[in-house]
Amino acid sequence: MNTSLKGNWLLVLAMSLMSAPLVIMYGFQLIDSISRPAPGGIIPQEWELTNWRFLWEPIDSARPSIWRVTFNTFVFASSTALLVCAFSITAAYALSRLNFPARRFFLAGLIMLHAFPTITLIIAIFIVLQFLGLYDSLMGVILVKAALELPFGIWIMKGFYDSVPWEIEMAGVQDGASRFRVWRELILPQVKPGLLALLIFSFLAGWSEFILPLVLAPGADAQVLATYMNAVIADDTRPDYGLFKAIGMFYALPVIAIYLLFQKRLMNIYGGGTKG
Amino acid sequence: MQIKLQNFTKRFGDTTVIEDMSLSIASGEMIALLGPSGCGKSTTLFAISGIHRIDGGSLHFGDRDVTTLPPQDRPVGVVFQNYALYPHMSVAENIGFPLRVQKLKTAEIKRRVGEMAELVQIGNLLKRRPQQLSGGQQQRVALARALVRKPDVLLLDEPLANLDAKLRLEMRSEIRRLQRETGITAILVTHDQIEAMSMCDRIALMRDGRIEQISTPSEMYERPASHYVAGFLGNPPISFVQAEANGKLILGAGNALPMPQGISARGAITIGIRPEHFGPQHQGPSVSGRVSFIEPQGREDLIDVTLPDTQRLRAIVPAGHNFALGQDVSWQVDLSRTHLFNADGARL
């Protein structure tokens, strides 16, 4: 590590320069959330935690507590992730292995939906939710988000299934196991790395979703962190940027933690491998 | 268990891969399905295993009609080319999987797995994962897993193709030993003539979805039924020369061989002469040409002789000869061991 750093110092320097703007932005996000700059300046004047007050007191009477909103966000993200994974592992298996009518049509449709600008559907979705009585409920947004994430999930999982040798499946069948048992006991363990990566990815996608909750669940009961933050600066005539940045930090912490914990496994989703 | 495949037909979409093929295998016999890739040998194997549906004809194991039986219910064990071990299971779990599917008691599974592991000599590896094994050891695990259910038939799909040369030699005799010890009826799919000849009681040589010839290895080598069979078996391969039959066999430009006994063909024919039946050390009529290639092999050399009309014969000559490139030679052909084929490739 040491020698390679020394040998490539030019490269390291170039990369440091290029990523400097990002690092500075993230740095000030943190600094500003725990300090008060001089009016019009950027140098911190005094350190204080008042921007983080939202953690222990309501920032104003009209808003739900941050913990309620965080809980909503967690329910939203994890339900989305679980739904996406549950449907992806079965649908992707079928697309990868089973020969059923219109399989090619489904595959083509999947790629198209994957690249589809979902925002164009928002009016139609709004009407459907309204009709089903799911408008302005967390449940409704969860279903919509999961549905929109599914093409990606199925496509990724299909890639993982495709890389499992056919022979393992044939061997299982020949050993006397039913197709379902072969899938559950022999094939599913091979795609576990992909499944884990997909679980994390769709959780993060749910965690950072903004437009869908904003449009489909604008009420205070179903508020998630993204819409909560939006409300914090949208409402006031004099926006409190310090508070906004502190909530932003709070909102980003789980994402950072997840990336730090799982970055190796997340790389899997791009490698598509099933080693180990 | 006797296996009887009758009028077997297999189609993939609109293409008929195998049409009206019949094959009968005696109980305890080991037979090879030999042929180039794409000849339908693996298709036949997987039709017998149940993975491919049989589109026409019937399959019997003994008296039992298994034509429409799903693969789960067929008493067959299969060894795949890449072994298809379950990577997330230990060796013991791999071998025990078929028994677990049958819902046997844990103690019984353990006993039979141990027994099987001893038979294939991997008793000390039971706790390992497949990735921690060498190719030969993985092969043994695959064999154990295929045999642990005590199937009636063992099917082997190119089992040696992924092994290096030395292990291949070892596993060749190992598979044959297991087959003999268990007395199981076995079918080996291979494109390697040496594997087929050295391991099996009989060989079915396949070509374009048909069985070209089925007989014992020595019979097939000594009396190939067609030009194709003669060309497929033998290493170094047989040499073919075109000749005109007209009372004798005229090889053009001064070379001629007498007609072998009992053959009375006229017109264009092909003569197949194996390298071990041509050379200065043999008795018989001679053919002259010029030495055009020498390939030393240690114990013997391979020498190509180009005849005046540019046809080529290959000879195996014991090492220690003094022949040189470009030298004119007149060597003998063991006439009784030559093979004559008509224009359609059929044996005369």
HADDOCK unambig.tbl for C-alpha pairs under 7 A between the chains (distance, minus, plus):
assign (segid A and resid 167 and name CA) (segid B and resid 80 and name CA) 6.96 0.50 0.50
assign (segid A and resid 167 and name CA) (segid B and resid 84 and name CA) 5.37 0.50 0.50
assign (segid A and resid 168 and name CA) (segid B and resid 84 and name CA) 4.77 0.50 0.50
assign (segid A and resid 168 and name CA) (segid B and resid 85 and name CA) 6.71 0.50 0.50
assign (segid A and resid 168 and name CA) (segid B and resid 86 and name CA) 6.65 0.50 0.50
assign (segid A and resid 171 and name CA) (segid B and resid 84 and name CA) 6.53 0.50 0.50
assign (segid A and resid 173 and name CA) (segid B and resid 71 and name CA) 6.42 0.50 0.50
assign (segid A and resid 173 and name CA) (segid B and resid 72 and name CA) 5.61 0.50 0.50
assign (segid A and resid 174 and name CA) (segid B and resid 71 and name CA) 5.62 0.50 0.50
assign (segid A and resid 174 and name CA) (segid B and resid 72 and name CA) 5.42 0.50 0.50
assign (segid A and resid 174 and name CA) (segid B and resid 77 and name CA) 6.92 0.50 0.50
assign (segid A and resid 175 and name CA) (segid B and resid 72 and name CA) 6.61 0.50 0.50
assign (segid A and resid 175 and name CA) (segid B and resid 98 and name CA) 4.74 0.50 0.50
assign (segid A and resid 176 and name CA) (segid B and resid 72 and name CA) 4.01 0.50 0.50
assign (segid A and resid 176 and name CA) (segid B and resid 73 and name CA) 6.59 0.50 0.50
assign (segid A and resid 176 and name CA) (segid B and resid 98 and name CA) 6.26 0.50 0.50
assign (segid A and resid 176 and name CA) (segid B and resid 101 and name CA) 6.41 0.50 0.50
assign (segid A and resid 177 and name CA) (segid B and resid 72 and name CA) 6.33 0.50 0.50
assign (segid A and resid 177 and name CA) (segid B and resid 101 and name CA) 5.93 0.50 0.50
assign (segid A and resid 186 and name CA) (segid B and resid 86 and name CA) 6.67 0.50 0.50
assign (segid A and resid 189 and name CA) (segid B and resid 88 and name CA) 6.91 0.50 0.50
